[in-house]
Amino acid sequence: MKKIVLAEDHAIIRDGLKLLLMTRTNWRVAGETGDGRMVSQIVRDTQADLLLLDLDLPGYPGVELAQQIKAQSPQTRILVVTGSQNPAAVRSALAAGVDGYLLKHEDSDELLHAISLVLSGIRYVSKALAHVLEIADCTAATSITAREKEILVLIASGHSSQDIAEQLNVSVLTVRKHRQNLMSKLSLHNVAEVTAYAIRDGLRN
């Protein structure tokens, strides 16, 4: 069962989120708070799989809080749930390592969809903010070398580092270095995100 922590300073919204999450038998709310200063401790104590984070919590800046949690509890995925559509806020949150960014005006089905994706290791951003992500992706993609793109396609096709090294006639260490570089440039964190990126950009069917 996946453990979820709610960090939202409006009690009515927290209650609504809890009722919605109760509709899924494989998820449970392991903790909740409206105080930014308590979030890290609750996430650590509950060993949460997912944190639903409002960026405007009192007591601690949301982006800094996300960075702190990623540092202390890297296994915990973070889905920002906020009303802010500011492009700078979106980019800052994604740069801090959050795994998803959902706007509060989205409906409950979209929230459940976003949670499912993030728990599966796939980054989610509300469709209304797609242009922000496209701009960031476009900028990052131009910095990828031909070799890194080649390795990205092979990773997304299911090849291991050993397989890729043999195909390209290079060492496994070289493959791992290229993989690390391209994932850093594209803000990708795992193979699932690499695959999703490749499919979205037409690099893999």
Residue frames as qw, qx, qy, qz and C-alpha x, y, z in Angstrom:
[[0.000, 0.888, 0.460, 0.000, 0.00, 0.00, 0.00],
 [0.415, 0.436, -0.013, 0.798, 1.35, 3.44, -0.97],
 [0.355, -0.648, -0.442, 0.509, 1.69, 5.94, 1.86],
 [0.235, 0.642, 0.256, 0.684, 0.77, 9.54, 1.05],
 [0.307, -0.463, -0.388, 0.736, 1.40, 12.69, 3.10],
 [0.144, 0.820, 0.428, 0.351, -0.72, 15.81, 2.61],
 [0.377, -0.312, -0.162, 0.857, 0.93, 19.21, 3.05],
 [0.022, -0.565, -0.475, -0.675, -1.86, 21.78, 2.61],
 [0.094, -0.014, -0.489, 0.867, -2.72, 24.66, 4.92],
 [0.534, -0.101, -0.081, -0.836, -6.47, 24.75, 4.12],
 [0.365, -0.079, 0.866, -0.332, -8.20, 22.12, 6.26],
 [0.718, 0.410, 0.268, -0.494, -11.21, 21.90, 3.93],
 [0.588, 0.601, -0.484, -0.242, -8.96, 21.05, 0.97],
 [0.005, -0.384, 0.907, -0.174, -7.06, 18.46, 3.07],
 [0.563, 0.110, 0.682, -0.454, -10.34, 16.83, 4.07],
 [0.733, 0.532, -0.016, -0.423, -11.43, 16.71, 0.45],
 [0.386, 0.580, -0.712, -0.088, -8.15, 15.15, -0.61],
 [0.246, -0.227, 0.894, -0.298, -8.44, 12.50, 2.11],
 [0.699, 0.296, 0.458, -0.463, -11.96, 11.55, 1.01],
 [0.662, 0.619, -0.290, -0.307, -10.81, 11.29, -2.60],
 [0.207, 0.527, -0.823, 0.055, -7.75, 9.18, -1.75],
 [0.502, -0.102, 0.753, -0.413, -9.91, 6.84, 0.31],
 [0.811, 0.391, 0.045, -0.432, -11.55, 5.73, -2.95],
 [0.631, 0.512, -0.583, 0.011, -8.32, 3.90, -3.82],
 [0.900, -0.427, -0.020, -0.085, -7.72, 0.81, -1.70],
 [0.861, 0.096, -0.113, 0.487, -4.00, 0.72, -2.49],
 [0.240, 0.506, -0.189, 0.807, -3.34, 4.24, -1.14],
 [0.486, -0.709, -0.491, 0.142, -3.61, 5.60, 2.36],
 [0.025, 0.862, -0.142, 0.487, -3.01, 8.98, 3.98],
 [0.758, -0.123, -0.473, 0.433, -0.12, 8.38, 6.38],
 [0.370, -0.451, -0.291, 0.759, 0.16, 11.95, 7.64],
 [0.179, 0.780, 0.388, 0.458, -0.95, 15.53, 7.10],
 [0.383, -0.511, -0.239, 0.732, -0.04, 19.07, 8.09],
 [0.267, 0.904, 0.278, 0.187, -0.65, 22.69, 7.22],
 [0.323, -0.895, 0.246, 0.186, 2.69, 23.83, 8.64],
 [0.670, 0.656, -0.339, 0.073, 5.69, 23.86, 6.33],
 [0.082, -0.672, 0.670, -0.304, 8.02, 23.36, 9.28],
 [0.703, -0.200, 0.607, -0.313, 6.49, 19.95, 10.03],
 [0.826, 0.439, -0.156, -0.318, 6.51, 18.43, 6.55],
 [0.420, 0.556, -0.712, 0.081, 10.04, 17.01, 6.50],
 [0.255, -0.283, 0.816, -0.434, 9.60, 15.29, 9.85],
 [0.767, 0.180, 0.368, -0.493, 6.26, 13.74, 8.88],
 [0.746, 0.525, -0.352, -0.207, 7.66, 12.49, 5.56],
 [0.231, 0.498, -0.803, 0.231, 10.66, 11.00, 7.36],
 [0.416, -0.172, 0.731, -0.513, 8.62, 9.41, 10.17],
 [0.794, 0.280, 0.316, -0.437, 6.04, 7.86, 7.83],
 [0.370, -0.220, 0.764, 0.480, 8.55, 6.88, 5.11],
 [0.551, 0.598, 0.285, -0.508, 6.03, 8.28, 2.67],
 [0.605, 0.224, 0.615, 0.453, 5.92, 7.14, -0.95],
 [0.206, 0.581, 0.404, 0.676, 4.33, 10.40, -2.07],
 [0.151, -0.463, -0.368, 0.792, 4.00, 13.95, -0.78],
 [0.168, 0.754, 0.495, 0.398, 1.21, 16.17, -2.06],
 [0.441, -0.340, -0.186, 0.810, 2.75, 19.61, -1.54],
 [0.129, 0.943, 0.292, 0.095, 1.22, 23.07, -1.63],
 [0.593, 0.328, -0.115, 0.726, 4.01, 25.55, -2.44],
 [0.091, -0.639, 0.041, -0.763, 2.45, 28.28, -0.30],
 [0.698, -0.481, -0.512, 0.139, 2.62, 26.63, 3.11],
 [0.216, -0.910, 0.184, -0.303, 3.32, 28.96, 6.04],
 [0.733, -0.604, 0.310, 0.046, 6.62, 28.44, 7.82],
 [0.558, -0.312, 0.622, 0.452, 8.83, 27.23, 4.97],
 [0.388, 0.555, -0.349, -0.648, 9.25, 28.20, 1.28],
 [0.915, 0.185, 0.235, -0.270, 7.81, 25.42, -0.88],
 [0.725, 0.597, -0.339, 0.062, 10.69, 25.06, -3.35],
 [0.037, 0.608, -0.703, 0.367, 13.29, 24.94, -0.58],
 [0.704, -0.197, 0.533, -0.426, 11.14, 22.41, 1.24],
 [0.922, 0.353, -0.019, -0.159, 11.00, 20.20, -1.86],
 [0.482, 0.645, -0.549, 0.223, 14.80, 20.32, -2.15],
 [0.289, -0.494, 0.686, -0.450, 15.20, 19.39, 1.51],
 [0.848, -0.010, 0.384, -0.365, 12.83, 16.45, 1.27],
 [0.843, 0.492, -0.216, -0.035, 14.50, 15.14, -1.90],
 [0.248, 0.641, -0.649, 0.327, 17.83, 15.28, -0.08],
 [0.356, -0.342, 0.724, -0.483, 16.68, 13.53, 3.10],
 [0.651, 0.172, 0.689, -0.267, 14.08, 11.16, 1.60],
 [0.134, 0.383, -0.605, -0.686, 14.99, 10.52, -2.05],
 [0.059, 0.194, 0.966, 0.161, 12.54, 7.63, -2.24],
 [0.184, 0.632, 0.581, -0.479, 9.61, 10.00, -1.65],
 [0.256, 0.396, 0.522, 0.711, 8.02, 11.38, -4.80],
 [0.005, -0.460, -0.331, 0.824, 6.63, 14.90, -4.69],
 [0.150, 0.569, 0.637, 0.498, 3.51, 16.10, -6.50],
 [0.028, -0.145, -0.198, 0.969, 3.00, 19.84, -6.17],
 [0.004, -0.659, -0.727, -0.193, -0.68, 20.78, -5.93],
 [0.222, -0.397, -0.155, 0.877, -0.97, 24.55, -6.25],
 [0.343, 0.824, 0.418, -0.173, -2.88, 27.44, -7.74],
 [0.128, -0.765, 0.308, 0.551, 0.25, 29.12, -9.09],
 [0.797, 0.510, 0.290, 0.144, 0.61, 29.16, -12.88],
 [0.015, -0.924, 0.319, 0.209, 3.67, 31.39, -12.77],
 [0.848, 0.446, -0.272, 0.089, 6.20, 29.93, -15.28],
 [0.167, 0.644, -0.609, 0.431, 9.08, 30.83, -12.96],
 [0.618, -0.357, 0.524, -0.466, 7.44, 28.90, -10.11],
 [0.966, 0.189, 0.047, -0.170, 6.91, 25.87, -12.34],
 [0.665, 0.569, -0.413, 0.251, 10.51, 25.87, -13.53],
 [0.118, -0.612, 0.606, -0.495, 11.86, 26.40, -10.01],
 [0.801, -0.218, 0.394, -0.394, 9.81, 23.51, -8.64],
 [0.948, 0.311, -0.065, -0.012, 10.87, 21.14, -11.42],
 [0.431, 0.656, -0.498, 0.370, 14.49, 22.21, -11.01],
 [0.394, -0.536, 0.562, -0.491, 14.16, 21.43, -7.28],
 [0.076, 0.187, -0.979, -0.016, 13.36, 17.83, -8.20],
 [0.600, 0.158, 0.484, -0.617, 9.59, 17.60, -7.81],
 [0.285, 0.032, 0.915, 0.283, 8.01, 14.76, -9.75],
 [0.084, 0.581, 0.724, 0.363, 4.80, 16.50, -10.74],
 [0.005, 0.165, 0.158, -0.974, 3.04, 19.87, -10.87],
 [0.039, -0.532, -0.813, -0.231, -0.78, 19.92, -10.72],
 [0.122, -0.258, 0.015, -0.958, -2.99, 23.02, -10.73],
 [0.181, 0.170, 0.772, -0.585, -5.76, 23.14, -8.14],
 [0.551, 0.319, 0.028, -0.770, -8.42, 23.93, -10.73],
 [0.356, 0.175, -0.860, -0.322, -7.98, 20.46, -12.25],
 [0.791, -0.271, -0.114, -0.537, -10.75, 17.93, -11.52],
 [0.697, -0.456, 0.518, -0.195, -10.50, 14.92, -9.22],
 [0.950, 0.256, 0.168, 0.065, -9.95, 12.45, -12.06],
 [0.515, 0.746, -0.276, 0.318, -6.92, 14.43, -13.21],
 [0.329, -0.717, 0.521, -0.326, -5.53, 14.46, -9.67],
 [0.882, -0.170, 0.428, -0.102, -5.86, 10.67, -9.40],
 [0.828, 0.532, 0.006, 0.177, -4.25, 10.33, -12.83],
 [0.193, 0.833, -0.397, 0.335, -1.36, 12.58, -11.80],
 [0.583, -0.563, 0.531, -0.248, -0.80, 10.62, -8.58],
 [0.953, 0.099, 0.287, 0.001, -0.77, 7.32, -10.46],
 [0.667, 0.680, -0.149, 0.265, 1.80, 8.62, -12.97],
 [0.043, -0.805, 0.472, -0.358, 4.08, 10.10, -10.34],
 [0.744, -0.397, 0.500, -0.200, 3.97, 6.94, -8.22],
 [0.930, 0.281, 0.213, 0.104, 4.92, 5.01, -11.38],
 [0.597, -0.364, 0.287, 0.655, 8.01, 7.18, -11.86],
 [0.367, 0.502, 0.473, 0.624, 6.65, 9.35, -14.68],
 [0.121, -0.225, -0.186, 0.949, 6.80, 13.13, -14.40],
 [0.094, 0.701, 0.690, 0.157, 3.46, 14.94, -14.64],
 [0.077, -0.208, -0.075, 0.972, 2.70, 18.57, -15.44],
 [0.392, 0.603, 0.535, -0.443, -0.83, 19.99, -15.87],
 [0.535, 0.475, 0.537, 0.447, -1.79, 20.36, -19.51],
 [0.058, 0.977, 0.201, 0.033, -2.38, 24.08, -18.99],
 [0.318, -0.840, 0.362, 0.250, 1.35, 24.41, -18.27],
 [0.888, 0.186, 0.328, 0.264, 2.55, 22.27, -21.18],
 [0.457, 0.840, -0.032, 0.291, 3.99, 25.32, -22.94],
 [0.319, -0.850, 0.404, -0.110, 6.31, 25.97, -19.99],
 [0.798, -0.259, 0.532, 0.121, 7.62, 22.41, -20.12],
 [0.767, 0.544, 0.254, 0.227, 7.98, 22.53, -23.91],
 [0.182, 0.937, -0.222, 0.197, 10.12, 25.66, -23.68],
 [0.498, -0.674, 0.542, -0.052, 12.34, 24.06, -21.04],
 [0.862, 0.041, 0.490, 0.124, 12.59, 20.79, -22.97],
 [0.635, 0.745, 0.081, 0.184, 13.42, 22.59, -26.20],
 [0.022, -0.906, 0.393, -0.152, 16.23, 24.50, -24.53],
 [0.637, -0.471, 0.610, -0.023, 17.62, 21.38, -22.88],
 [0.881, 0.287, 0.370, 0.060, 17.28, 19.22, -25.99],
 [0.504, 0.842, -0.154, 0.115, 19.50, 21.55, -28.02],
 [0.175, -0.781, 0.584, -0.136, 22.36, 20.85, -25.61],
 [0.876, -0.132, 0.461, -0.049, 22.25, 17.05, -26.08],
 [0.021, -0.541, 0.711, 0.450, 25.08, 15.62, -28.16],
 [0.698, 0.243, -0.488, -0.464, 24.46, 13.15, -30.99],
 [0.390, 0.148, -0.888, 0.197, 25.95, 10.34, -28.89],
 [0.197, 0.054, 0.669, -0.715, 23.74, 11.19, -25.91],
 [0.652, 0.214, -0.034, -0.727, 20.67, 11.17, -28.16],
 [0.616, 0.235, -0.722, -0.208, 21.71, 7.78, -29.53],
 [0.202, 0.048, -0.877, 0.433, 22.05, 6.40, -26.01],
 [0.414, 0.092, 0.371, -0.826, 18.73, 7.95, -24.97],
 [0.722, 0.197, -0.336, -0.572, 16.96, 6.05, -27.77],
 [0.553, 0.162, -0.815, 0.055, 18.66, 2.78, -26.80],
 [0.045, -0.024, 0.743, -0.668, 17.78, 3.22, -23.11],
 [0.556, 0.158, 0.175, -0.797, 14.15, 3.95, -24.02],
 [0.729, 0.226, -0.512, -0.394, 14.14, 0.79, -26.16],
 [0.903, -0.372, 0.048, -0.209, 14.98, -1.30, -23.12],
 [0.780, 0.359, -0.385, 0.338, 18.72, -1.87, -23.59],
 [0.697, -0.656, -0.080, 0.277, 20.99, -2.15, -20.55],
 [0.069, -0.908, 0.354, 0.214, 24.24, -0.19, -20.20],
 [0.546, -0.302, 0.731, 0.277, 26.14, -3.38, -21.08],
 [0.610, 0.519, 0.581, 0.142, 24.06, -3.89, -24.24],
 [0.256, 0.963, 0.053, -0.071, 24.59, -0.29, -25.30],
 [0.311, -0.746, 0.521, 0.275, 28.32, -0.47, -24.67],
 [0.601, -0.024, 0.744, 0.292, 28.59, -3.55, -26.90],
 [0.507, 0.715, 0.472, 0.092, 26.48, -2.01, -29.67],
 [0.167, 0.984, -0.057, 0.016, 28.44, 1.25, -29.70],
 [0.828, 0.223, -0.234, 0.458, 31.81, -0.38, -29.04],
 [0.008, -0.689, 0.335, -0.643, 32.53, 1.76, -25.98],
 [0.253, 0.034, -0.838, 0.482, 33.03, 0.99, -22.30],
 [0.339, -0.643, -0.687, -0.031, 30.16, 0.61, -19.84],
 [0.342, -0.530, -0.273, 0.726, 31.60, 3.53, -17.86],
 [0.064, -0.048, 0.342, 0.936, 31.37, 5.73, -20.95],
 [0.263, -0.461, -0.708, -0.467, 27.74, 4.76, -21.46],
 [0.405, -0.637, -0.580, 0.305, 26.93, 5.50, -17.83],
 [0.260, -0.363, -0.049, 0.894, 28.58, 8.92, -18.09],
 [0.095, -0.148, -0.507, -0.844, 26.60, 9.81, -21.21],
 [0.362, -0.545, -0.735, -0.178, 23.43, 8.54, -19.54],
 [0.372, -0.566, -0.428, 0.599, 24.09, 10.67, -16.46],
 [0.146, -0.197, 0.162, 0.956, 24.72, 13.75, -18.62],
 [0.193, -0.275, -0.603, -0.723, 21.61, 13.44, -20.76],
 [0.399, -0.596, -0.696, 0.028, 19.33, 12.74, -17.80],
 [0.324, -0.485, -0.274, 0.765, 20.74, 15.79, -16.02],
 [0.044, -0.054, 0.330, 0.941, 20.23, 18.01, -19.07],
 [0.356, -0.316, -0.622, -0.622, 16.64, 16.86, -19.53],
 [0.386, -0.289, 0.476, -0.735, 15.78, 16.72, -15.81],
 [0.844, -0.052, -0.422, -0.326, 14.94, 13.01, -16.10],
 [0.421, -0.592, 0.575, -0.378, 15.32, 10.80, -13.05],
 [0.608, -0.124, 0.780, -0.081, 14.79, 7.20, -14.17],
 [0.184, -0.001, 0.839, 0.512, 14.26, 4.90, -17.15],
 [0.192, 0.646, 0.734, -0.078, 10.47, 5.41, -17.08],
 [0.075, 0.858, 0.095, -0.499, 10.94, 9.16, -17.57],
 [0.151, -0.431, 0.638, 0.619, 13.53, 8.60, -20.31],
 [0.225, 0.270, 0.892, 0.282, 11.07, 6.32, -22.12],
 [0.155, 0.792, 0.536, -0.248, 8.19, 8.78, -21.74],
 [0.027, -0.760, 0.203, 0.617, 10.39, 11.59, -23.09],
 [0.188, -0.220, 0.784, 0.549, 11.51, 9.52, -26.07],
 [0.219, 0.494, 0.832, 0.121, 7.95, 8.54, -26.97],
 [0.089, 0.847, 0.330, -0.406, 6.69, 12.11, -26.63],
 [0.010, 0.744, -0.356, -0.565, 9.45, 13.38, -28.93],
 [0.828, 0.493, -0.073, -0.256, 8.95, 10.62, -31.50],
 [0.085, 0.656, -0.750, -0.007, 12.28, 8.93, -30.72],
 [0.069, -0.057, 0.993, -0.081, 10.59, 5.64, -29.89],
 [0.490, -0.222, -0.533, -0.653, 7.31, 4.11, -30.95]]
